[in-house]
Each structure stands twice: as structure tokens, then as C-alpha cells.
Amino acid sequence: MIAIEHKAHCVLASVAGEFTLADYKEFEDNVLYQMRFQGKPNLMFDLTEMLGYTLDVVWEEIRFSREHRSEFGRIAIVTNDQWTTWAAWIARLFVDTDVQIFDSAAEAESWLIDAVPALG
């Protein structure tokens, strides 16, 4: 299951339980909407409650990241799982942006919001 929030030019996603292809497609739709109307969004994945993911999510994430590799602002991944951390570092190969790993969603969100350009 995925919960998505839009905040300060960011798309914040929290995954609980199994991360499915339908969840990832919902995330993609939100990111594409944000790109269309506000430019490069900062992205956060909170995976601390994720129990697992399906293989098709991995392939879709690679496809989407490669297709939009320079259209993201910062990317924050929140996890306390070593394998997820390694996968996140490998995913950096598919995007042209700053990707950071965090233990805390609050720290990740703060890092993303600090990167939002001031309006005016």
C-alpha cells in the first residue's frame, strides 16, 4: 500500500506492506502531474514500513527513472534496511540528481524542502 502527499514542490510517498506495481504506477502519476505543473519535483520514498516488493516494481522503477533521469530534483529514501540501502545506491546510476538515504522521514523531508527554490 502507498500513501502519497504533495508538499512544497515535493512528492512524498510512504509504503506499507508489499510495494506493488499498482502502487508504483500511482506514484508515477503523481510525479508526472507535479512535473507538468511545477517542474522538477523533489521525491521522497519512506520505505521503513515496507515488507517487500514485487519484481515488476524494480523493472518499472528502472524504466521510469531512465526515461525521466534529468527531470527530478533531489531524491530522499528513508529506510533502515541494508538491502534497500544498497538498492537505492545502485538506483543512483539511473538518475541525474542527488540521492540521499535517511533513517528519519522528518530529516529527509527537511532536506528536500531546503532545496525548494524560494518563490517571489
Sequence and secondary structure as in RCSB ss.txt:
>XXXX:A:sequence
MIAIEHKAHCVLASVAGEFTLADYKEFEDNVLYQMRFQGKPNLMFDLTEMLGYTLDVVWEEIRFSREHRSEFGRI
AIVTNDQWTTWAAWIARLFVDTDVQIFDSAAEAESWLIDAVPALG
>XXXX:A:secstr
 EEEEEETTEEEEEEEEEE HHHHHHHHHHHHHHHHHHSS EEEEEEEEEEEE HHHHHHHHHHHHHTTTS   E
EEE   HHHHHHHHHHGGG SS EEEES HHHHHHHHHHTS    
